[in-house]
Amino acid sequence: MNFIGVDLHKKSITVCVMDEKRKVLARKTLACTQTDEIREFFRQFRPFKVVVEATASYPWFVELVEPLAEKVVLANPKKLRVIAESTKKTDRLDAQILAEFLVLDMIPESYQPTPRQRQHRALVRHRQYLQGRITSVRSKIRHILSNYNADRKDLFSANCGPAYFQEVPLSDVDRFVIKQLWAEWLDHVAQRLAVSKKIKAFVAKAPQREAEARAILKTAPGVGPVTAEVVLSELGEISRFRNAKTVCAYAGLVPVVRQSGEKKSKDLKITKQGSGLLRWALVEAAWRLVRESPKWAALFARLRQRSGKKRAIVAVARKLLCVLYAMLRTSTPYQIVTTQTTAPRTTRKQLVRISKADQTTTTVITVPDQTTTTVTATPDQTTTTETPAPQTTRKKLVRTSTPEQTTTPEPPAPQTTRKKLVRTSTPEQITTPETAPRTTRKKSIRAATPDQTTTPERTPRTTRKRMLRTSIPDQTTTM
């Protein structure tokens, strides 16, 4: 296998041929017009691999030698810094370095689009060129009229135009310039219309996979026919990108990184590598998107407060590119996913139970929703009441025993730090427990009286437990 490095120029090519041991077999310089001699020279070294830098004039050379070569490699000139930064740089040395890198399999390759992709790019880029020329001519015409205070908003409408120019007192030179610019504007508009028809005819002949990708892109908000054609033509085959980060890097929408040791720079500009047309289309689509979609508008507003308007819209454009890449990779149309908010987790409950003759009352208090549900079961009655309750994480036990009734105490709640016991023995005395501030525990109350109705009360936050024991004649209370 032979390896050939080619230093391609506009008028000539310089060739260096090597074998697998990096031994130079031949060198030659040929004119670009000598296509037959170039073909015969390459045929005598078959089989071979050839490498050429992806310059502006490489397509004709690739089409010429591709039928003869085992593989044609396109080298990325930006990553071959060893050639550009050489102190001794000649065409012979450049071709030799390319051949050596090809032997060592160290060529940083550049993507080679298919013939259909090259045609698609040519049409889309030419349409963008015509649109730029139209905008430039319109601006020049308005600038001349503004010098006479005669600019109008509907200057390029059907009701205005050359007839309006006759009413403006222009000088002879300015009138001549405006006449030339108006004719140029009409010519560019007609050319843009012809290119648009050509693109429609080109799209009609698209294969099924390309047609599906085009239909998927148009489902995204802010993406119209022009943006969809720019994205498809500039990205090419979507499967060549590993992930969304590589797509953003290809479009030049990622920030520059300068890191050395423990220091890392921040707030750097984007690289602006790759297609400028793709970046322009994404930024324009991002502006439309933040005006139409509330979700994207909220994202833009949040980023604008932190980084400013310009950085925010670039970030939205990068996010949009990631979304479009995911849509193309998975063949999924654009969908807005609504997220549901979940309630906070329930950790503990507060239980209040009251029992008496022919009646049972159960109260369940759930902390996260701040609601208390009281269910009272009687022979002929059922009552449901909702009252707000504070957040509690501990329990407080108060138990009372009356004649003809015995209340069984429950074990104390965990995480108790201190206890306070108060005992009072007085005839005909009713003891009411005092409330302490800052409660963070749960309260469980059980009481039984023959004719008593108990209503759970909210207690303030407390950090300690308090147990009360009260005894009156003919009554025993156990805590």
N, C-alpha and C positions, 0 to 999 in steps of 0.2 A: 504494500500500500504506500503510495506517494502522497505527500502533503504539499499544497501549493498556497502560498500567501500572495495576495494581490493588493497593491497600493493603487487604488482607482482615482483618477483625476478626470477633469472634464474633457481633456483632449488626448490623454495618453494613459496607459496602464503599465506598471512595473511589476514583473512576476519573479518569484523566487520559489524553486522546487527543491524539496528535501525528502530524504527517505526516513525510515523509522529510527535510524541512528542519528538523525539531525545532520546528516551530511548533505551539503549543497550539491545538487545535481545539475541545475541550470539556472540562469538568470537571463531575463530578456525584457526589453521595453518596446511596446507596440503602440501604435496610434489607435485611438478608439474607432476610427473609420475603417480600419483593416479587420473587419469581422471574420473574413475567411481565414486570414493568417492566424488570428487568435484561436479559432476553432481547431485548425490543424495543429497548432502548438500544444494545445491541451490534450488532443486525442493521442499523442504519442506517449503520454505518461499515465495512461489508464492502467489499472484503476487508481483513482485519486480522490482526495477530499480537498476542497478549496474553501478558503476563508477570505472575506472581503468586508470592509467596514460599511456600515449602513449609512452611507452618505446620501445626498439628495439625488444622485444620478446612478444608483446601483441597479434599478429594476431591469434595464436592458441587458446588463451583463449577466445577471442571474438567469434570465430567460435564454441567453445564448449558451451558457455552459451547463445548465441544469440537466439537459439530456445526456451529457457525457460524464458527469461526476457522480460518485457514489453518494456524496452529501455536499450541499452548499451551506456554509455556516455564515451567518450575519453577525459580525462583531459589533458590540456597543462601543462607539468611540469615546463616550464620556467615562466609561470604566477602564479603558485602556490608557491610563495616565502615563504608563511607562513610555509610550510613544510621544505623547504631547509634551512631556516634561524632560525629554532627552536633551542633553547639552550638544550632542552631535546627531542631527536629524537630517536624513536624506531619504529619497524614495527607495533606494536599494536596501537601506537598513530597516525602513518601515516594513517592507515586504518580507524581509528575513525574520523580523520579530514576530510578525503575524504567523509565518510558517512554523517557527519554533513553539509558539504558544499552542498552535493546532496539534503539533506532535505530542505535546505534554497534556493535551486536553484541558487547557486552562483559558480558553477563550470565553469571555463573558458574552453570552449570546443575546441577540436582540430578536424580538418577535418578528416573524415574517408573515404578513397577511396573505390570504389567498387572493387570486385574481379578482374574484367578485368583491371581496372586501376593499381592495384597492380602488375599484371602480366606484364603489359606494362612497368611500372617503372623498374621492375626487369630486363627485357631484355635490356632496354635502358641504365641503369646504368652498367650492366655487359659489354655491348659493350664499354662503356667509360672506364671501368677498364682495359679491354684488350688493348685499344688504348694507355692508359697510360703506361702499361707494355711494349708495343712495342717501344714507344718513349724512355723509360728508358734503355732498352737493346741496342738500337741503339746508344744512347749516350755513354754507357760504352764501346762499341766496338770502336767507334771513338776516345775515350779518350786513349785507349791502343795504337792504331795505331799512334795517334799524338805524343806519346812519342818517336816513331821511325821515325817521320817525313814522315809517309807513309799514311796519311789520304787522301782520294779521294772523290770528289763530287759524283761520280757514284758508290760508294762503295756497295750499296745494289741493284744495277741493275743486269740484267741478264748477262752482260759481265764481271762482277767482282765477288767477293765472295770468297769461299774457295780456288779457283785457284790462286787468287791474294795473299792470305795469305802465300802460299808456297814461293812466291818470296821475301817476307819481312823477314829480318833476326831477327825473334823474339826469345826470350828466351823460354825455355821449359815450364816454368810456364805460361807465357803470351799466348803462343800458346795453351795450354790446356784450359785456361780461355776463350779465344776467341772461341774455338771450342764449349765449353759448352754454351756460350752466343749466338752463331749462331744457335745452335739447339733450344734454348729457343725462339729465335726470330721467327724461322720458325713455331714452335708450336703455338705461340700466333697469328701469321698471319692466320694460318689455323683455329684457334678457332674464330677469328674475322669474318672470312668468313662464318663460320657456324652460328654464331649469326646473321649476316646480313641476311642470308637466312631465319632464324627463324622469324626475325622481318617482313620480306616481307610476309611470310605466315600468320603471326598474323595480319598484316594490311589488307590482302585480306579478312579476315573474320570480318572486322570492321562493325558496324552498320552504317546506312545511315548518321546519324548526325555527327558521328566521321569522316566519309569519307569526308563529305562536309567541316568540319573544317580543315582537313588536306589539301584539295585542295585550300582553301582560304589562308592558311598560305604560301603556296608555291608561290603565286602570288607576294608576297613582295620581293623587291630586297634584296640580301644578305642572304636570308633564303632558305636553301637547304633541302634535305631530313633529314639530321641528326638534324639540328636545329629545324625543324618542329616536329620531334618525341620527342625531349627534351621538347619543349614548351607544347605539348599536354599531355605528361605523367606527367610532374611536376605540371602543373596548374590544371589538372583534369577538374571538372565541372566549366565552366566559369561563370555560373549564380550565384555562391556563393559569388562573389566579388561585392561589392556595386558600385564601381567606379574604375577609373584607379589608384587613389592614393592607394587604398587597394591592388591592384595587385603589384604595385611597392614596397609597404611595405612588402608584402609576399615574394617577390624576394630578399629583403634586399638591394635595390638600392636607398633607401632614406637616407638622412643624419641624424645623431644623433642630438637630440635637448636637450639642457641643459638650462633651463630658471628658473630664480628665481627673483621675484620682478620685477624691471624695467630693469634688466640686461638679455640679451639674447646672448648666445654664437653664434659665426659664424664660418664658414669654418671648420666644424667638418667632420669626416669621415663618410662613409656610415655604416649602421648597420650590414651588412653582415649576416643577419638572413635568415632563409629559406634555399632553395636548392642552394648549391654552384655550382652544375652542370647547373642549369638554368642561374645563373649569368655568368658563363663561356661561355655558348652558346650565350647569348645576346651580350657580349662584343666582341666575335669573329665575330659575324654577323655585329656588328657595324663597325669593322675595314674593312670588305669587303664592307660595304655600303658606307663609306666615300671615298673609292677608285673608286666606280662604278657610284655613283649618284652625279651629280653636286649640286643638292639642299642640300643633306646631307653633302657634302663636304664643302659647304659654312657655314652651321651651325657649323660644327666642327672647321673650321678656326676661326670663331668669338668667340667660347667658348675657344679655345686654347689661344688666345691673352689675354683673361681675367683671366683664371684659370689654364692654363697649359695643357699639353698634356694628362696626365692620368685622371684628373678630367673631361676634355672635352669628352673623349671617354666613360667614365661612364655616363655622361649626355646624350650622343647620344644613349647609350644602354637603358637608362631609357625611352627616347623619343620613341625609337623603340618598347619597350614593351607596351607603351600606345597605339601606333598605332596598334599593333597586337591585343591587347585587344578590341579595337574598331571594328576591322575587324571581330573578332570572335563573339562579342556581337550583331552586326548588320548583320552578314552574308554577308559582302560586300567585294569583292576583292580589292586589293590595286590599288589606282588610284592616279595619279599626277594631282592636281588641279592647273591650271594656273590662276594667279591673274592679272587682267587688271588694268592698271594705269588710273585714272580718271583725267581729266583736272581740274585746280583750278576753284573755283566758280567765276562767273562774278558778279561784284557788281554795276558798273556804265558804261555808255557809253558816248562817246564824239561825238556830232553831229555838223556838219558844213553844212550850207545850203546857197546856192548862187542862186539868181534869177535875171534874166535879160530878155530882150526881146527875146522871142522864145527860151529860154533855162532855164533849171532847173538842178542844181547839188546838190546831196546829198552825204555827206561823213559820214560813220559810223565807229567809231574807237572802237575796243574791247580791253580792257586792258590786260586780262590774256594771250592772245595769241600774244600780242605785234604786231598786224597787223592792218593796216588801209585800208579799202576798199572804194574807191571813185567811185561812179556811176554817170555819167553825161548823162542826157537825152536831146537830141537835136532833131530837126525834122528829121535829116538824119544820126545821129551818136550816138553810145553807147560805152563808154570807161570804163574799169575796171582796177584800179591800186592798188597794195598792197605795202604799205610802213610801216616800223616799227614806232611805236608811244610809247612814255613813259607812265608809269603808272600814271594816273590822277584820282583824286577823287573829284575835285571841278570843277566849270564851270566859264569861263571868257567870258563876253559879249562885243563885239565891233560892233557897228551898224553905218552905213554910209548912208546918204541920198543924192541923186543927183537930179538935175532938172528932172522933169517929173517922179519922183519916190518917194514913201514913204515907209519906212521900219518900221514895227511895232516891238517895243522892247518886249523881253520876260522877265518874272520875274527873279530876280537874284537867283542864286543857294543857298541852305541852308549852314549853318555853315560858315558864313562870319564874320571875326573879325574886319577888318578895310577897309576903302575905300579911294581912292585917286582920286581926280578930277583934270584934267588939261584942261584948255580951251585956245585955241589959235585962234585969228582972224586976219588973214593976207591975203591980196589979193594974189592970185596965189600961195598959200602955201599948201604944202602937209605935214600933220603931221603923223609921224610914231610912234606907241606906243613903249615905251621902254620895254625891257624884264627884268624881275627880276629873280634872282636865286631861285632854290628849288621850283618847282611847284608840288603841290599835288592835284590840282583841274582840273576839266574838262573845256574845252573851246568850246564855241558855237559862231560861227561867221556867220553873215548874211551880205552880201554886194550886191549892185546892181549898175552896170554901163552899159552903152549901149554896149561898145566894150571891156569889161574887162573879163579876165579869172582868177579865184582865185584858188590858189593851197594851201592846208593846210600845214602849217609849224609846225615842232616840237618846242615846247616851253620848256624852262628849268623849273625846279621845283620851285614853289612859294608858299608862305604861306599866301599871302594877295590878295585881289581883286583890280584891277585897272580899272577904267572906264574913257574913254577919250571922250571928246566932242570937235568937230572941226567944225568951220563954216567958209565958204569962200563966196565970192559974189555969189549970186543966188543959194545958197545951205544951207540947214538946216540939222543938224545932231542931232538926239535925242538919248540919251543913256538910 
